[in-house]
Amino acid sequence: GALARGRAKVGPTSGIGMDVVGGNFFYTAQPLGVRGGVDFGYTGEVRSVDTAKINRHLENGEIVMLTSLGYSASGDVFNVKTEEVAARVSAALGAAKLIYFTPGMFLKREERCTAGTCQPER
């Protein structure tokens, strides 16, 4: 998989910075396939999340940047909704909260996510 690393610094001569690591190897994807008679082509969904790899980077103080391009075990590339990637990864990591930043103003009923499924809170 591809790997991107960068160091961003605050100010032109600042010694303060943060490491960002991103790539297409933090989760695997699978095709949505045909649903309701509609072939979703190269649209996919998260199959599994490599929490050990993500946690190693987080423990090193790095920010993990995820992409919406997910790769299957056979190397096919699928476009996965960023909301699903965020929800599935945060659930797999056992995150207490997930916050979305979106353009536009709307409220969505809170959902509780566990190991790949999201259910509205009651």
N, C-alpha and C positions, 0 to 999 in steps of 0.2 A: 504494500500500500504506500501511498504518498505520505510524506511527512513534511509539515511546515513548522518551523520554530522561529520565534522572533523575540527580541527584547525591546520593549517600549520604554522610553525614559521620559520622565516628567521634566520639562525644561531643557534647554540646549546643553547645559553642562552638569545636569543633575546626576548624582550617583544612585538615585532612586529609580528602580525599574521593576518590571514584572516579566516573567517568562510565559509565553503562550505556546502551547503545542496543539496541533490540529492534524487531522488526517482522516482517512477512510477506513481505519482499522479498529475503531472502538466498538463497533457493532456490525452485525451481519444482517442482510436484508433478504427478503423473499418476495416473489411477485404477488400482487393481489389476484391475478388471474382473471377468470371470467366470473362475474357476479351479476345475477339478475339478467343474464343475456348480454351483458356489456363486457367486452374485452378491455381490460385496463392497461394492456400493453406493458410498458416499462415503468408503470407506477407500482411501488412496492410498499412493504411494511417491515417493521423491525422483527427479525427472527430471534436474535440473541444479543446480549450486551456483555462485553468483556469488562466486568467491574474490577477485576484485579489490575488490569492495565490502566484503567482510568484512575483508580485509587493510588497506584504507584506515582503517577504524575501529580495528583493532588497533594500527596504526602511530601513531595519535593517542592511544594509551594508554587506549582505551575498552574496556569489556567488552561483547562481543556476546552478546545473549540471544536464543536461537532458540525458535520456537514450533512446536508440532506441527500447526498449521493451515497447510497448504501450498496455494498457489493455482496453478491451471493457467494456460497462456497465454490461454485463453478466459475466465478469471475464475472458474471453478468452484472450490469449496473442498473440500479433502480432509483427512481426519484421517490423519496420518502418524505411525507409531510413533516416539516420541522416541528410542528406541535406534537406529533406522535413520537419523534425522536426524543424531544425534551421530556415528555411524559414517561416514556418507557425507560429512559436512562435514569431519570430521577427516582422512579419507583424501584428500579434494580439497585440503586445506590442507597435506598432507604432514606431519601431526603425528606425532611419534615415539611418543606414547602417548595412550590414551584411557582415562579412569578413570570408572566409573559409580558413583554413590551410589544405593543402592536400599534400601527397607525390607526387612527379612528377611535371613537369612544363607544365602548359597549361593556356590559357586565355579563359574565357567564356564571351560572350557578356553579358553586364549588364542587369539585370532583375529588374523590379519593382514589389514588392509583396504587395498585399492588401487583408486582411481578407481571406487568404487561396488560392489565385490564384496568379501566377507569370507570368508576361508578359514582353517580351523584351522591353527595353526603345527605343523610336524612336528618 
